[in-house]
Amino acid sequence: MNNGAGIMDKLFRVDGQIALITGAAGGLGQALCFGLAAAGAKVALADIRREAVEDAAARLRKEKAIAMSFGVDLASLESIRSLVEAVISEFGRIDILVNCAGINRREPILEVTEATFEHIVAVNLRGLYQLSQTVAPYMIGQGGGKIINIGSLTKDMALAGVSVYGATKAGVSAITQSMAVEWAKHNIQVNCIEPGFMRTELTTALWSDPGKAAWMRDRIAMDRPGEPEELVGALILLSSHASSYVTGQTWCVDGGVTAGGKHW
């Protein structure tokens, strides 16, 4: 029995591994950083918001985790390359890449400007693609790695006002599969986590609106919003040896939204 427990502990640990997480200053990103640190990883937190991401790193260090913060603008390839060089210089390798950063602007399709369209695509899709593209050669050189992309249920469920965001998140799932296929021979597993209706600082206004909150709850089988920490289990699984034969998948963590609504 003890031997079995030891095997389970080893399967779901990432001790000593270097994890780079983008969007680390946000609610989801911070929860993922703390989860990886608790599982033994050394964490590189990256975000465009320098003060906020350093604050998150400082709180991790207070809990005895090894954590450093880095600035990055995912709309800039130069900034992406500088980030990867800085993390490699500091830690020597990148074992786990978590592409969590994302932006959105809620606008009807007829009001979306070219600038808005380009910026959302640049961060959510192109930035994720180019960061993975920049990190992958290091993973190939070290014999493998894990890439976890954060998607959205807007890939499966269209919501008014988020057309560009939804299109980029559908692209994230497609890119996940392409990366998984091309990099499998290098022992790099690439997967995607698709959160449902989560409670974060960015969704406070939605959950505070009685009509919108009722609409969302009516579509969640578990009848409540998800908390950022509830993504950590899937992340640890996909970051650890427990998922050594899992690649190219999009995992829904949505309280049952994609399974079907409570009422009909």
Secondary structure, DSSP 8 states (H G I E B T S, - for coil): -HHHHHHHHHHT--TT-EEEEESTTSHHHHHHHHHHHHTT-EEEEEES-HHHHHHHHHHHHHTT--EEEEE--TT-HHHHHHHHHHHHHHHS--SEEEE---------GGG--HHHHHHHHIIIIIIHHHHHHHHHHHHHHHT-EEEEEE--GGGTS--TT-HHHHHHHHHHHHHHHHHHHHHGGGTEEEEEEEE-SB-SGGGHHHHHSHHHHHHHHTT-TTSS-B-GGGGHHHHHHHHSGGGTT--S-EEEESTTTTT--S--
